[in-house]
Amino acid sequence: MPVIGLIREGKTPADNRVALTPAQCKWLQKNMPGFKMLVQSSPNRCFTDKEYIRAGITVQEDVSACDILLGIKEVPVAMLIPGKTYLFFSHTRKKQPYNQQLMHAMIDHGITLIDYECLEHEDGQRIIGFGFFAGIVGAHNGMMAYGNRTGEYRLGRVHKHRDYRELIHTYFGLKLPNVKIAITGSGRVAHGILEIMNLMDVQDVEPEEFLNKEFSYPVYVHLKGGDLYLHKTTGRYQREHFHEHAEEYACMFEKYCMQTDILMNGIYWDTNVPRLFEWDTLQHPDFRIKTIADITDDKGGSVPCNLGDATIEDPIYGVHKTTAEKTAPYLEESIDMMAVGNLPNELPRDASRYFGEQLIKHVLQGLLDGGNHTITQATILKEGKLTPRFDYLQTYAAH
């Protein structure tokens, strides 16, 4: 049976999440005969070296004896071990220019790359990810920003709490103003946002009500694909067709801009997908949105006023509605943006536990057995060579 290794995160800033928790490693060693695991020592991981040692797992610097190495973020070129099989979020499938050097290095080192993002069920639904906790943290931060702007309530920072359970207790007694919130998306991110809405006692209303009524209590509308996009010719929405030909669709969100105080964006976006609104909409005198939590966080993507990542330490910035320049948050002439690329790092222990559960349920056995269809479909490189499904990366991979 191959030896599994948990590698230290090397990207800056250091990510504190991990693919398997100490308790999960302990369970695997107990319940899978012959299972062997090594953990590379790390000062930044949300679970300490001592917690893994107490769980009976070997912690050491050298993981070259491992066959399969599990990380989270991109592995720095200098840390790659030739000939190994790696699982991490490589951010190469869309030909991201900032990771082209990493792709070249993995090819040169004869590495097999299995990308978590490409692990999918038969219907195309992603198997594994941190989206749910991105939704949790992003929704909290969006609500926090609106409270800071209006002064009507106060919310503290997520990362000041040990875990999700402790965070939930801070919502008891929270009284929100009569705010209207639009939520986009139907995946794990949206599920996390909805969880926070329910915990904060925000009521769900139908799109028609949201557009035509004011309420004496806080409400949200949940807008999925068919609520947001219609084919320019047929006037209909068909999910599979939309994902293949998004450029043939128009976005219907603009009318919500005039009825929404807070936008929680959890929609998938790619370059051919129409934006939720454009810059000129932002300058309309009836544009009502004050706060945007762009949780899927695509710079200049579905939300054009996403000017790039903020940080966990300082997650909110302003965008001037006329000049489109970045400003301090909470200014009258600006809209507030929450755009952070590593939101689950605010609840790393919970996020890691959730991630590890999906890995154990759906991926690990196939990995240990030498592969299956799901793993083959997610393998971008096999011993340094592009696999057939990722042939479209040939120009990107060439050097």
Secondary structure, DSSP 8 states (H G I E B T S, - for coil): --EEEE----SSS-----SS-HHHHHHHHHHSTT-EEEEE--SS-SS-HHHHHHTT-EEES--TT-SEEE-SS---GGG--TT-EEEE----TT--GGGHHHHHHHHHTT-EEEEGGG-B-TTS-B---SHHHHHHHHHHHHHHHHHHHH-S-----GGGSSSHHHHHHTTTT----S-EEEEE-SSHHHHHHHHHHHHTT-EE--HHHHHH---SS-EEEEE-HHHHEEETTT----HHHHHH-GGGEEE-GGGGGGT-SEEEE-----TTS--SS-HHHHTSTT----EEEESS--TTSSSTT--S-B-SSS-EEEEETTT--EE-SS-TTEEEEE-BTTGGGGSHHHHHHHHHHHHHHHTHHHHHTT--HHHHHHEEEETTEE-GGGGGGHHHH--
